[in-house]
Amino acid sequence: MMAIVSVLGIGLLLAYANGANDNYKGVATLLGSGTASYRRALLWAAGTTALGSLTALVLARGLLAAFAGKGLVPAEVVADPLFPTAVALAAGLTVLLATRLGFPISTTHALLGGLVGAGLVASPVGINTATLATGFLLPLLTSPIVAVALSGGLYPAVHAGRRWLGVTRETCVCVGDAVVGVIPGAPGHAAALAAVTLPTLTVGESPSCQVRYSGTVVGLSARTMLDVAHYASAGAVSFARGLNDTPKIAALLLVGGVVAPNAALVAVGIVMATGGLISARRVAATMSHGVTDMNPGQGFTANAVTSLLVIGASTLGLPVSTTHVSCGALFGIGTVTRQARWHTIRHILLAWVITLPMAAVLAAVTVAVIHAFA
């Protein structure tokens, strides 16, 4: 019984780490484009992620089975509390470290690394390499490439559509909540500041620039319509993340049959939301400002691609990474607009490469140590 309690505790620790690292990824474009404040975007992420977690009760049973280890290792290994304990501990520590450093990594990759490392040591016959390759690695490796291609290909069409509708861009220069100047087009931060007369600033105040849209579409404000669409797309990404990630973590809580699947999904959803509310700031800064500059239209495009891919994969039981898809969409936007910050992107890619083997080693060591003292 003590072993099962340990599994539950460590599994919920992983849920907290997942929320801290992943919750803000869906709404990072809201902050990065100036559409919402950090806190407002965070609350929107928490609510829509929780809704996705609840929807997983119905739509994500395939992921619940896959991330329990079924098909990857023998059934008797899956039933041993040691196995999910090692997987959850390795994945949780890996994600917590990345969160502390501000790197948006994939909990899915960390979980897969934990499953592989624990399986290699705990299973007398090793792991099923065919299941590993086709059921896990293939969708994980291809999904960010698809996201880059879709966002990079879709944004020029969205941009052309905006111009065809007669919607123009302007740069708003603000001090706090006050608008001190509006310049047509998007001349860049320095040029925009030079074009207006700034008021006397007090300590702690600094001017900022935002690109926004002017004009109407079918009689409605283009800016309002885009803001609503942007919020909706960010909510869709957060919903998709809750739908995709909750069953992967909840699967680790099912050992021993003490916790029912529905209870595990609800518990994980609550703890994920809590982790995001408390510990998301570092990853939020990287995702919102570190990958690329963006305006609301670009942020909306990235979110639309991410939500489409992740929701589709979740309903099909494919273990794609919301992190990889959302970052891939931003990479694609940054590449097309030539505003990608490749130094940050290289560090993110390196963190992705390290995630799986690091979690695998931690899980293997955990199993070996527990076996040695059992």
C-alpha positions as CSV (number, residue, x, y, z in Angstrom):
1,M,0.0,0.0,0.0
2,M,2.9,2.4,0.8
3,A,4.2,1.8,-2.7
4,I,0.9,2.8,-4.2
5,V,0.8,6.0,-2.1
6,S,4.2,6.9,-3.3
7,V,3.1,6.4,-6.9
8,L,0.1,8.7,-6.4
9,G,2.3,11.4,-4.7
10,I,5.0,11.4,-7.3
11,G,2.4,11.3,-10.1
12,L,0.8,14.4,-8.8
13,L,4.2,16.0,-8.5
14,L,4.6,15.3,-12.2
15,A,1.2,16.9,-12.8
16,Y,2.3,20.1,-11.0
17,A,5.6,20.2,-13.0
18,N,3.6,19.8,-16.2
19,G,1.3,22.7,-15.4
20,A,4.3,24.9,-14.5
21,N,6.1,24.2,-17.7
22,D,3.2,23.8,-20.1
23,N,0.1,25.8,-19.0
24,Y,1.3,29.1,-20.4
25,K,2.3,27.8,-23.8
26,G,-1.2,28.1,-25.2
27,V,-1.6,31.7,-24.2
28,A,2.0,32.9,-24.8
29,T,1.0,34.6,-28.0
30,L,-1.5,36.7,-26.1
31,L,1.2,38.2,-24.0
32,G,3.9,38.3,-26.7
33,S,1.6,40.2,-29.1
34,G,0.4,42.6,-26.3
35,T,-3.2,41.4,-26.6
36,A,-3.4,40.4,-22.9
37,S,-1.5,40.9,-19.6
38,Y,0.5,38.1,-18.0
39,R,-2.2,37.5,-15.3
40,R,-5.2,37.7,-17.6
41,A,-3.6,35.2,-20.1
42,L,-2.7,33.0,-17.2
43,L,-6.2,32.8,-15.8
44,W,-7.5,32.1,-19.4
45,A,-5.0,29.3,-19.7
46,A,-6.0,27.8,-16.3
47,G,-9.7,27.8,-17.1
48,T,-9.4,26.4,-20.7
49,T,-6.8,23.8,-19.7
50,A,-9.1,22.6,-16.9
51,L,-11.9,22.3,-19.4
52,G,-9.7,20.1,-21.7
53,S,-8.8,17.9,-18.7
54,L,-12.5,17.3,-18.0
55,T,-13.1,16.5,-21.7
56,A,-10.4,13.9,-21.5
57,L,-12.8,11.9,-19.4
58,V,-14.6,11.1,-22.7
59,L,-12.2,11.6,-25.6
60,A,-8.7,10.5,-24.5
61,R,-9.0,6.9,-23.4
62,G,-6.4,5.8,-26.0
63,L,-3.7,8.0,-24.4
64,L,-4.6,6.7,-21.0
65,A,-3.8,3.2,-22.1
66,A,-0.7,4.1,-24.0
67,F,1.0,5.9,-21.2
68,A,0.3,3.3,-18.7
69,G,3.0,1.3,-20.6
70,K,0.7,-1.2,-22.1
71,G,2.3,-2.7,-25.3
72,L,5.6,-1.2,-24.5
73,V,6.6,-3.5,-21.6
74,P,5.0,-6.7,-20.4
75,A,1.7,-6.5,-18.4
76,E,3.4,-7.7,-15.1
77,V,5.9,-4.9,-15.3
78,V,3.1,-2.3,-15.8
79,A,1.3,-3.7,-12.7
80,D,4.3,-3.3,-10.4
81,P,4.1,0.0,-8.5
82,L,7.8,0.4,-8.9
83,F,7.4,1.0,-12.7
84,P,5.1,4.0,-12.6
85,T,7.0,5.4,-9.6
86,A,10.2,5.5,-11.5
87,V,8.6,6.9,-14.6
88,A,6.8,9.7,-12.8
89,L,9.8,10.6,-10.6
90,A,12.2,10.8,-13.6
91,A,9.7,12.8,-15.8
92,G,8.8,15.1,-12.9
93,L,12.4,15.9,-12.0
94,T,13.3,16.5,-15.7
95,V,10.4,18.9,-16.2
96,L,10.9,20.7,-12.9
97,L,14.6,21.4,-13.8
98,A,13.6,22.7,-17.3
99,T,10.9,24.9,-15.7
100,R,13.5,26.4,-13.3
101,L,15.7,27.2,-16.2
102,G,12.9,28.6,-18.3
103,F,13.0,26.0,-21.1
104,P,9.7,24.9,-22.6
105,I,10.3,21.1,-22.9
106,S,7.9,18.3,-23.6
107,T,6.3,16.3,-20.7
108,T,5.5,13.7,-23.3
109,H,9.2,13.3,-24.1
110,A,10.0,13.1,-20.4
111,L,7.3,10.5,-19.9
112,L,8.5,8.5,-22.8
113,G,12.1,8.7,-21.6
114,G,10.9,7.5,-18.2
115,L,9.0,4.6,-19.7
116,V,12.0,3.5,-21.8
117,G,14.5,3.8,-19.0
118,A,12.3,2.0,-16.4
119,G,11.3,-0.6,-18.9
120,L,14.8,-1.5,-19.9
121,V,15.8,-2.2,-16.3
122,A,12.5,-3.5,-14.9
123,S,11.4,-5.7,-17.8
124,P,13.1,-9.1,-18.3
125,V,12.5,-8.9,-22.0
126,G,13.2,-5.2,-22.5
127,I,10.8,-2.9,-24.4
128,N,8.8,-3.4,-27.5
129,T,10.8,-1.4,-30.1
130,A,8.1,-1.6,-32.7
131,T,5.6,0.0,-30.4
132,L,8.2,2.6,-29.3
133,A,8.9,3.5,-32.9
134,T,5.4,3.7,-34.5
135,G,3.3,4.4,-31.4
136,F,5.5,7.1,-29.8
137,L,8.5,8.3,-31.7
138,L,7.0,8.8,-35.2
139,P,4.2,11.2,-34.1
140,L,6.5,13.0,-31.7
141,L,9.2,13.6,-34.4
142,T,6.9,14.5,-37.2
143,S,4.4,16.8,-35.4
144,P,6.7,19.8,-34.9
145,I,7.8,19.6,-38.6
146,V,4.2,19.6,-39.7
147,A,3.5,22.6,-37.3
148,V,6.4,24.6,-38.8
149,A,5.2,23.9,-42.4
150,L,1.6,24.7,-41.6
151,S,2.2,28.0,-39.7
152,G,4.8,29.1,-42.2
153,G,2.5,28.4,-45.1
154,L,-0.7,29.7,-43.6
155,Y,0.5,33.0,-42.3
156,P,1.2,34.5,-45.8
157,A,-2.4,33.6,-46.8
158,V,-3.8,35.2,-43.6
159,H,-1.6,38.3,-44.2
160,A,-2.8,38.6,-47.8
161,G,-6.5,38.1,-46.7
162,R,-6.1,41.0,-44.2
163,R,-4.8,43.3,-46.9
164,W,-7.5,42.2,-49.4
165,L,-10.2,43.1,-46.8
166,G,-8.7,46.6,-46.4
167,V,-7.6,46.1,-42.8
168,T,-4.4,48.1,-42.0
169,R,-1.8,48.0,-39.3
170,E,-0.8,50.7,-37.0
171,T,1.7,51.0,-34.1
172,C,0.4,52.2,-30.8
173,V,2.9,53.9,-28.4
174,C,1.8,53.5,-24.8
175,V,3.0,54.6,-21.4
176,G,1.2,52.4,-18.9
177,D,-2.4,52.3,-20.0
178,A,-2.3,55.7,-21.8
179,V,-1.9,55.8,-25.6
180,V,0.4,58.7,-26.4
181,G,0.7,58.2,-30.1
182,V,-0.5,56.1,-33.1
183,I,1.7,55.7,-36.2
184,P,0.4,54.0,-39.4
185,G,2.1,50.7,-40.3
186,A,4.6,48.8,-38.2
187,P,7.8,50.9,-38.3
188,G,9.6,49.2,-35.4
189,H,10.1,50.0,-31.8
190,A,12.8,52.7,-32.2
191,A,11.2,54.5,-35.1
192,A,7.8,54.5,-33.4
193,L,9.2,56.1,-30.2
194,A,11.1,58.7,-32.3
195,A,7.9,59.7,-34.1
196,V,6.0,60.8,-31.0
197,T,6.5,63.2,-28.2
198,L,6.6,61.3,-25.0
199,P,5.3,62.8,-21.7
200,T,7.5,63.2,-18.7
201,L,8.1,59.7,-17.3
202,T,8.2,58.8,-13.6
203,V,10.4,56.1,-12.0
204,G,9.2,52.7,-13.1
205,E,7.5,53.9,-16.2
206,S,8.7,53.1,-19.7
207,P,7.1,53.5,-23.1
208,S,6.1,50.4,-25.1
209,C,4.9,49.7,-28.6
210,Q,2.1,47.5,-29.8
211,V,1.0,46.6,-33.4
212,R,-2.8,46.7,-33.8
213,Y,-5.2,46.6,-36.6
214,S,-7.7,49.3,-37.8
215,G,-10.6,49.0,-40.2
216,T,-13.8,47.1,-40.3
217,V,-15.0,43.7,-41.7
218,V,-18.7,43.3,-42.4
219,G,-19.3,46.4,-40.3
220,L,-17.4,45.1,-37.2
221,S,-14.1,46.4,-35.8
222,A,-11.3,44.3,-37.3
223,R,-9.3,44.8,-34.1
224,T,-12.1,43.5,-31.8
225,M,-12.8,40.6,-34.2
226,L,-9.1,39.6,-34.2
227,D,-8.8,39.9,-30.4
228,V,-11.8,37.6,-29.9
229,A,-10.4,35.1,-32.5
230,H,-7.0,35.3,-30.8
231,Y,-8.4,34.6,-27.4
232,A,-10.5,31.7,-28.8
233,S,-7.4,30.2,-30.5
234,A,-5.3,30.5,-27.4
235,G,-8.1,28.9,-25.4
236,A,-8.3,26.1,-28.0
237,V,-4.5,25.4,-27.6
238,S,-4.9,25.3,-23.8
239,F,-7.9,23.1,-24.1
240,A,-6.0,20.8,-26.5
241,R,-3.1,20.6,-24.0
242,G,-5.4,19.6,-21.2
243,L,-7.0,17.0,-23.4
244,N,-3.7,15.6,-24.5
245,D,-1.5,15.8,-21.4
246,T,-4.0,14.9,-18.6
247,P,-4.5,11.2,-19.6
248,K,-0.7,10.7,-20.0
249,I,-0.1,11.6,-16.4
250,A,-3.3,10.1,-15.0
251,A,-2.2,6.7,-16.5
252,L,0.5,6.5,-13.9
253,L,-2.0,6.8,-11.0
254,L,-4.0,3.7,-12.1
255,V,-1.5,1.1,-10.7
256,G,-3.1,-1.3,-8.2
257,G,-6.6,-0.2,-9.1
258,V,-6.9,2.0,-6.1
259,V,-7.8,5.1,-8.1
260,A,-10.5,5.0,-10.7
261,P,-9.6,6.4,-14.2
262,N,-12.1,9.3,-13.9
263,A,-10.8,10.3,-10.4
264,A,-7.2,10.2,-11.7
265,L,-8.1,12.5,-14.6
266,V,-9.8,15.0,-12.4
267,A,-7.0,15.0,-9.8
268,V,-4.3,15.5,-12.4
269,G,-6.3,18.3,-14.1
270,I,-6.6,20.2,-10.8
271,V,-3.0,19.9,-9.9
272,M,-1.9,20.8,-13.4
273,A,-3.9,24.0,-13.2
274,T,-2.4,24.8,-9.8
275,G,1.2,24.3,-11.1
276,G,0.5,26.7,-14.0
277,L,-1.0,29.4,-11.7
278,I,2.0,29.3,-9.3
279,S,5.1,28.5,-11.3
280,A,4.7,29.5,-15.0
281,R,6.5,32.8,-15.2
282,R,9.9,31.7,-16.5
283,V,8.6,29.6,-19.3
284,A,6.1,32.2,-20.1
285,A,8.9,34.8,-20.7
286,T,10.7,32.4,-23.1
287,M,7.6,31.5,-25.1
288,S,6.1,35.0,-25.2
289,H,9.2,37.0,-26.0
290,G,12.2,34.7,-26.5
291,V,11.3,32.8,-29.7
292,T,10.1,35.6,-32.0
293,D,8.4,39.0,-32.1
294,M,4.8,38.7,-33.1
295,N,1.7,40.7,-33.6
296,P,-1.9,39.5,-32.9
297,G,-2.4,38.1,-36.4
298,Q,0.7,36.1,-36.2
299,G,-0.1,34.8,-32.7
300,F,-3.6,33.8,-33.9
301,T,-2.2,31.9,-36.8
302,A,0.3,30.0,-34.6
303,N,-2.5,29.1,-32.1
304,A,-4.9,27.9,-34.8
305,V,-2.3,25.5,-36.2
306,T,-1.3,24.2,-32.8
307,S,-4.9,23.6,-31.6
308,L,-5.8,21.9,-34.9
309,L,-2.9,19.5,-34.7
310,V,-3.1,18.7,-31.0
311,I,-6.8,18.2,-30.8
312,G,-6.8,16.0,-33.8
313,A,-3.9,13.9,-32.4
314,S,-5.6,13.5,-29.0
315,T,-8.8,12.2,-30.4
316,L,-6.8,9.7,-32.5
317,G,-4.8,8.6,-29.5
318,L,-1.5,9.9,-30.9
319,P,1.0,11.1,-28.3
320,V,2.1,14.3,-29.9
321,S,3.8,17.0,-27.7
322,T,1.9,20.3,-27.3
323,T,5.2,21.9,-26.5
324,H,6.8,20.8,-29.8
325,V,3.7,21.7,-31.8
326,S,3.3,25.2,-30.3
327,C,7.0,26.0,-30.5
328,G,7.1,24.6,-34.0
329,A,4.2,26.9,-35.0
330,L,6.1,29.9,-33.5
331,F,9.3,28.8,-35.3
332,G,7.4,28.8,-38.6
333,I,6.0,32.3,-38.0
334,G,9.4,33.6,-37.0
335,T,11.0,32.1,-40.0
336,V,8.5,33.6,-42.5
337,T,8.6,37.1,-40.8
338,R,12.4,36.9,-40.3
339,Q,12.0,37.8,-36.7
340,A,13.0,34.4,-35.2
341,R,15.5,34.6,-32.4
342,W,17.7,31.7,-33.4
343,H,19.9,31.8,-30.3
344,T,16.9,31.0,-28.1
345,I,15.5,28.5,-30.6
346,R,18.8,26.6,-30.6
347,H,18.8,26.4,-26.8
348,I,15.2,25.1,-26.9
349,L,16.0,22.4,-29.4
350,L,19.0,21.3,-27.3
351,A,16.8,21.0,-24.3
352,W,14.4,18.9,-26.4
353,V,17.3,16.6,-27.4
354,I,18.4,16.1,-23.8
355,T,14.9,15.6,-22.3
356,L,14.3,12.0,-23.3
357,P,17.7,10.5,-22.5
358,M,17.9,12.4,-19.2
359,A,14.5,11.1,-18.1
360,A,15.5,7.6,-19.3
361,V,18.7,7.6,-17.2
362,L,16.9,8.9,-14.1
363,A,14.2,6.2,-14.4
364,A,16.7,3.4,-14.9
365,V,18.7,4.6,-11.9
366,T,15.6,4.8,-9.8
367,V,14.6,1.2,-10.6
368,A,18.1,-0.1,-10.0
369,V,18.4,1.6,-6.7
370,I,15.0,0.4,-5.5
371,H,15.8,-3.1,-6.6
372,A,19.2,-2.9,-4.8
373,F,17.6,-2.0,-1.4
374,A,14.4,-4.1,-1.8
